[in-house]
């Protein structure tokens, strides 16, 4: 697998999920900012693009045997992954974290007034996520399951019509998470912190990482895959146009032996050919 500076963050993590480890380390937003190119993200994070590419390639070589390609996994496996790894986590830990923040506000709020703002932001996030999970679990996922059974485009449309609303909620949650990180000075533990304070900040960081992966799986994998089902590929379409709409085709062609397809100039020549 190869990466280049024009690859979007969402596409990179879709192909290599553990790239999120590096993006999280540099506080690069690959979920709500999934459409940013690697080059743009490196400039925003003030990191050398060459360094970032090297770290991605090295990380991939170390972990490539353990990669799960969610772009190719059946829909039911992808949805089960989201439910088990992310929805179940939120159902369990959002109430726990809420109680924990309330405790440290009571114990440390007089010395750390930012904790009240943190609690307020968390409650906004919790309310938004509670409603968000309900919509996914009672509207979109059942519609997808029904479509897989019936192949009825009306069922697919029911799964598609809510995507814009879900993406907007993802963006809102991403903004709240960024505000919470700012309020806690990147979750830096103050000198007078107790064990509950430490537990709370650790859990908030875990929540952030889990939510970023959750949003990524939907924004950059599940939703685009659903949209492609409603827009089948024509064999008369030019390769260049296909790759503009479906960039993952470039990876498929590379894997099939068209190694030069990743070179920018190549698409300007063979790209005029149809499938």
Secondary structure, DSSP 8 states (H G I E B T S, - for coil): ----TTSBHHHHHHH-TTHHHHHHHTT---STTTTSBHHHHHHHTT--HHHHHHHHHHHHHHHGGG---TTTS-HHHHHHHHIIIIIHHHHHHHHHHHHHHHHHHHHHTTT-THHHHHHHHHHHHHHHHHHHHHHIIIIIHHHHHHHHHH--HHHHHHHHTTHHHHHHHHHHHHHHHHHHHHHTTTT---TT--HHHHHHHHHHHHHHHHHHHHHHIIIIIIHHHHHHHTS---TTSBHHHHHHH-THHHHHHHHTT-GGGGSGGGGGTGGGSB-
